[in-house]
Amino acid sequence: MNATRVLTLTATLLVALAAVPLGGCAPRGSSPAVVVEQAEESSGTITPLLRGTLRREALSVARAAIAAWLADDLSALREYVSDEQMRYFTEQAQAYEAEGRVRVRRHSNTKMDVVQMSENGREVQVTYDFIDDSYFTDSSGASVSKPAHAARTFQIFMVSTDGRWVVTRILAGEEELQ
């Protein structure tokens, strides 16, 4: 066999191999043994693209919940938190009111990120780091405490149900959640 014929056969073979699906050869009319999309669905894993989308959605809701809480806007906060969390915040606001105190919440140098996500993308843990510059005033607005200027962290746990993210739990010390 001459060199030209060997090159022609090699090129023909390479072209033929390039046309074969990466999953290997399957008899004509049969389906492949593994379909990646079905394997991902059944194992509960999500694609990196979907993971990024879910991460952005969860962070957006977490930011909105924190903003409503910082503004002491319980009606807006209701949209973002579970019933249990809402009870906690409502009771806290009522206790401050009964004591004649108003919490002025101020956070600076904030940072928020999803640190864990379940395989199916329906549960996330968000870490919220901030410098707490909050203080209390009396009902007339006179300051009754000084800001701690302390570094603080919340662990915010969220669940997506029917395409809607909800804060189900916030882990933080008593000082952080005032």
Disulfide bonds with the S-S distance in Angstrom:
none
